[in-house]
């Protein structure tokens, strides 16, 4: 295995069965993500961008081809192994942050570490470090409802990066933000990529952001095509 390759999809396909009808969403998708690489995926609404991220991140099972995360193939794992692999290797950021409102900022970011078996003290230490990196050291004890939209998304990014995963999969992470805040969130991704060398695949409809990443792919006719 090439140690520089973080994520690799070969001839990836996904179909759904709707009664007697087979619905093909993606087919013959090939993608290689190198360590530290920044990649954008664009395409019209409903073409399968989110489905692609779910397949790459082991959240859904594919019906053709294979996906390997640092050499380990998702469909060959048991459900327990898939959960462990996701928690160790992949960070997810969504348009809707999916933070837990009953917990404060620090507790939300601690969650992946506690699930992985870290002690509360070490989890707080690591979570505080990453929250400082995303500019939220002054918000540790605030509830999610007390944060602005940009602060919530920065908290979600901190949660995704707290275990220093091999890659982050971001699904329209700036979709609910105004342009100025979206630019700040994008700059944060780039800065954290520089610091932690974490790879990034970002699904976005914002071409201005997409064009600033190293590679841009477009989903056309259920296939992934390199645009730049």
C-alpha positions as CSV (number, residue, x, y, z in Angstrom):
1,X,0.0,0.0,0.0
2,X,1.2,3.5,-0.8
3,X,1.4,5.3,2.6
4,X,0.7,8.6,0.9
5,X,-2.8,7.5,-0.2
6,X,-5.4,8.2,2.4
7,X,-8.6,7.3,0.6
8,X,-9.1,5.4,-2.7
9,X,-12.3,4.5,-4.6
10,X,-12.2,2.2,-7.6
11,X,-15.1,1.6,-10.0
12,X,-17.4,2.6,-7.2
13,X,-21.1,2.3,-7.8
14,X,-24.4,2.6,-5.8
15,X,-27.9,1.5,-6.7
16,X,-31.1,1.5,-4.7
17,X,-34.0,-0.9,-5.0
18,X,-37.4,0.9,-5.1
19,X,-39.9,-1.9,-5.4
20,X,-39.3,-3.5,-8.8
21,X,-37.3,-0.5,-10.0
22,X,-33.5,-0.3,-9.6
23,X,-32.3,3.3,-9.2
24,X,-28.6,3.9,-10.1
25,X,-27.1,6.9,-8.3
26,X,-23.4,6.5,-9.0
27,X,-21.3,4.4,-11.3
28,X,-17.7,3.8,-12.2
29,X,-16.3,6.3,-9.8
30,X,-12.6,6.5,-9.4
31,X,-10.9,8.8,-6.8
32,X,-7.6,8.9,-5.1
33,X,-7.0,11.2,-2.1
34,X,-3.4,11.8,-1.1
35,X,-2.3,12.8,2.4
36,X,-2.9,16.5,3.0
37,X,-4.8,17.0,-0.3
38,X,-7.7,19.4,-0.6
39,X,-10.5,18.3,-3.1
40,X,-13.8,19.8,-4.1
41,X,-16.8,17.9,-5.5
42,X,-19.4,19.9,-7.3
43,X,-22.6,19.1,-9.2
44,X,-26.3,19.9,-9.5
45,X,-28.7,19.2,-6.6
46,X,-29.6,15.5,-6.5
47,X,-26.8,14.1,-8.5
48,X,-25.3,12.0,-5.7
49,X,-22.7,14.3,-4.0
50,X,-23.9,13.5,-0.5
51,X,-24.2,9.8,-1.4
52,X,-20.6,9.8,-2.6
53,X,-19.4,11.2,0.8
54,X,-21.5,8.6,2.7
55,X,-19.9,5.8,0.6
56,X,-16.3,7.2,1.0
57,X,-16.8,7.7,4.7
58,X,-18.3,4.2,5.4
59,X,-21.7,5.6,6.3
60,X,-23.4,3.6,3.6
61,X,-22.5,0.4,1.7
62,X,-21.7,0.5,-2.0
63,X,-23.1,-2.0,-4.5
64,X,-20.1,-2.0,-6.9
65,X,-16.4,-1.4,-6.7
66,X,-14.4,-0.7,-3.5
67,X,-13.4,2.1,-1.2
68,X,-10.2,1.8,1.0
69,X,-9.4,4.1,3.9
70,X,-5.7,3.8,4.5
71,X,-5.7,0.4,2.9
72,X,-8.8,-1.0,4.7
73,X,-11.8,-1.7,2.5
74,X,-15.1,-0.6,4.0
75,X,-17.3,-3.4,2.8
76,X,-15.0,-6.0,4.3
77,X,-15.5,-4.7,7.9
78,X,-18.0,-5.8,10.4
79,X,-20.4,-3.0,11.6
80,X,-18.4,-2.7,14.8
81,X,-15.1,-2.4,12.8
82,X,-16.7,0.2,10.5
83,X,-17.7,2.3,13.5
84,X,-14.2,2.1,15.0
85,X,-12.6,2.9,11.6
86,X,-14.8,5.9,11.1
87,X,-14.1,7.2,14.5
88,X,-10.4,6.8,14.1
89,X,-9.8,7.8,10.4
90,X,-12.6,10.1,9.3
91,X,-14.1,13.4,10.4
92,X,-17.5,14.6,9.1
93,X,-18.7,18.2,8.8
94,X,-22.3,18.8,7.5
95,X,-24.3,21.9,6.4
96,X,-26.4,21.3,9.6
97,X,-23.8,21.0,12.3
98,X,-25.5,18.2,14.3
99,X,-24.2,19.5,17.6
100,X,-25.9,18.4,20.8
101,X,-27.7,21.5,22.2
102,X,-27.9,20.0,25.8
103,X,-24.1,20.1,26.0
104,X,-21.7,23.0,25.9
105,X,-19.0,23.6,23.2
106,X,-16.2,21.8,25.1
107,X,-18.5,18.8,25.8
108,X,-19.5,18.5,22.2
109,X,-15.9,18.4,21.0
110,X,-14.9,16.0,23.7
111,X,-17.6,13.5,22.5
112,X,-15.5,11.6,19.8
113,X,-12.6,11.2,22.3
114,X,-14.8,9.9,25.1
115,X,-16.4,7.4,22.7
116,X,-12.9,6.2,21.7
117,X,-12.1,5.6,25.4
118,X,-10.0,8.6,26.3
119,X,-10.1,9.7,29.9
120,X,-12.3,12.8,30.6
121,X,-9.2,14.8,31.6
122,X,-7.3,14.0,28.4
123,X,-10.4,14.6,26.2
124,X,-10.8,18.0,27.7
125,X,-7.2,18.9,27.1
126,X,-7.3,17.8,23.5
127,X,-10.7,19.4,22.9
128,X,-9.5,22.7,24.4
129,X,-6.4,22.7,22.2
130,X,-8.4,22.3,18.9
131,X,-11.0,24.8,20.1
132,X,-8.2,27.3,20.6
133,X,-7.0,26.6,17.1
134,X,-10.5,27.5,15.7
135,X,-10.7,30.7,17.8
136,X,-13.3,29.4,20.3
137,X,-11.2,29.3,23.5
138,X,-13.4,32.0,25.0
139,X,-16.6,29.9,24.2
140,X,-15.8,26.6,25.9
141,X,-18.6,26.7,28.5
142,X,-21.3,28.2,26.2
143,X,-24.3,26.2,25.0
144,X,-24.8,25.7,21.3
145,X,-27.8,27.9,21.3
146,X,-25.6,30.8,22.4
147,X,-23.3,30.6,19.4
148,X,-23.6,32.4,16.0
149,X,-23.9,30.3,12.8
150,X,-20.2,30.6,12.1
151,X,-19.2,29.7,15.7
152,X,-21.4,26.6,15.5
153,X,-19.7,25.5,12.3
154,X,-16.3,26.1,13.8
155,X,-17.3,23.9,16.7
156,X,-18.4,21.2,14.3
157,X,-15.0,21.5,12.5
158,X,-13.2,21.2,15.8
159,X,-15.2,18.1,16.7
160,X,-14.3,16.6,13.3
161,X,-10.6,17.3,13.7
162,X,-10.2,16.6,17.4
163,X,-8.9,13.0,16.8
164,X,-6.7,14.2,14.0
165,X,-8.3,11.9,11.4
166,X,-6.7,11.0,8.1
167,X,-9.3,12.9,6.2
168,X,-12.3,15.1,6.7
169,X,-15.5,14.8,4.5
170,X,-17.4,18.0,4.4
171,X,-20.9,18.2,3.0
172,X,-21.9,21.8,2.1
173,X,-20.2,23.1,5.3
174,X,-20.8,26.7,4.3
175,X,-24.2,26.3,2.8
176,X,-26.1,28.0,5.7
177,X,-23.6,30.8,6.1
178,X,-23.3,34.3,4.6
179,X,-20.5,34.8,2.1
180,X,-18.2,36.6,4.6
181,X,-18.6,33.8,7.2
182,X,-18.3,31.1,4.6
183,X,-14.9,32.6,3.5
184,X,-13.7,32.5,7.1
185,X,-14.8,28.9,7.5
186,X,-13.0,28.0,4.3
187,X,-9.8,29.8,5.4
188,X,-10.1,27.8,8.7
189,X,-10.2,24.5,6.8
190,X,-7.0,25.5,4.8
191,X,-5.2,26.6,8.0
192,X,-6.0,23.4,9.8
193,X,-5.0,21.4,6.8
194,X,-1.6,23.2,6.9
195,X,-1.3,22.5,10.7
196,X,-2.5,18.9,10.9
197,X,-1.9,17.7,7.3
198,X,-5.5,16.3,7.2
199,X,-6.9,15.6,3.8
200,X,-10.2,17.2,2.8
201,X,-13.0,16.3,0.4
202,X,-15.6,19.2,0.3
203,X,-18.9,18.9,-1.4
204,X,-20.0,22.5,-2.3
205,X,-22.2,24.5,-4.7
206,X,-20.0,27.6,-4.2
207,X,-17.7,27.6,-7.2
208,X,-15.6,30.5,-5.7
209,X,-14.6,28.2,-2.8
210,X,-14.2,25.1,-5.0
211,X,-11.8,26.8,-7.3
212,X,-9.5,27.6,-4.4
213,X,-8.9,23.9,-3.6
214,X,-6.2,21.8,-5.3
215,X,-8.5,19.6,-7.3
216,X,-12.1,20.0,-8.5
217,X,-14.4,17.1,-9.5
218,X,-17.8,17.3,-11.1
219,X,-20.5,14.6,-10.9
220,X,-22.0,14.2,-14.4
221,X,-24.2,11.4,-15.6
222,X,-23.6,9.5,-12.3
223,X,-19.8,9.6,-12.9
224,X,-17.0,11.6,-11.3
225,X,-15.1,13.7,-13.7
226,X,-11.9,15.7,-13.0
227,X,-12.6,19.4,-13.8
228,X,-9.3,20.8,-12.7
